[in-house]
Amino acid sequence: MSPITMPCPQCNGAGASADLDCKDCDGVGFLNIKPEAVRMVTQGRTPSAAKPAKI
């Protein structure tokens, strides 16, 4: 699956957040992450962008 762009309200605009790994944030409040990471977030878990997701 290709990465998707989702709103990243936790992002501080500098590509970092205490609540979510925003290292792929475009700096204006959107984050490019994989759909499986979106599912993790919606299930209350925080994915680590430093580690590839196991599919």
C-alpha positions in Angstrom: 0.0 0.0 0.0 1.2 3.5 -0.7 1.6 6.0 2.1 -1.4 8.3 2.7 -1.5 11.9 3.9 -3.5 12.5 7.1 -4.0 15.5 9.3 -1.5 15.7 12.1 -3.0 18.0 14.7 -0.4 16.9 17.3 2.4 18.2 15.1 4.1 21.4 16.3 4.9 22.4 12.8 8.6 21.5 13.3 8.1 17.8 12.5 8.0 16.6 16.0 5.4 15.7 18.6 5.3 14.2 22.1 2.3 12.1 21.1 3.0 11.0 17.6 6.2 10.5 15.5 5.9 13.3 13.0 9.3 12.9 11.3 7.5 12.7 7.9 5.3 15.7 8.6 5.3 18.3 5.8 5.5 21.1 8.4 2.0 22.4 7.9 0.1 19.8 9.9 0.0 16.9 7.6 1.8 13.6 8.1 2.6 11.0 5.5 2.3 7.6 7.1 1.3 4.1 6.1 -2.3 3.0 6.5 -1.3 0.3 9.0 0.1 3.0 11.2 -3.2 4.9 10.9 -5.0 1.8 12.2 -2.5 1.6 15.1 -3.2 5.3 16.0 -7.0 4.8 15.8 -6.6 1.8 18.1 -4.8 3.9 20.6 -1.3 2.7 19.9 1.6 5.0 18.8 3.6 3.6 15.9 7.3 4.2 15.7 8.4 5.6 12.3 12.0 4.5 13.1 10.9 0.9 12.8 9.4 -0.5 9.6 5.9 -1.9 10.0 5.6 -5.7 9.9 2.9 -6.7 7.4 
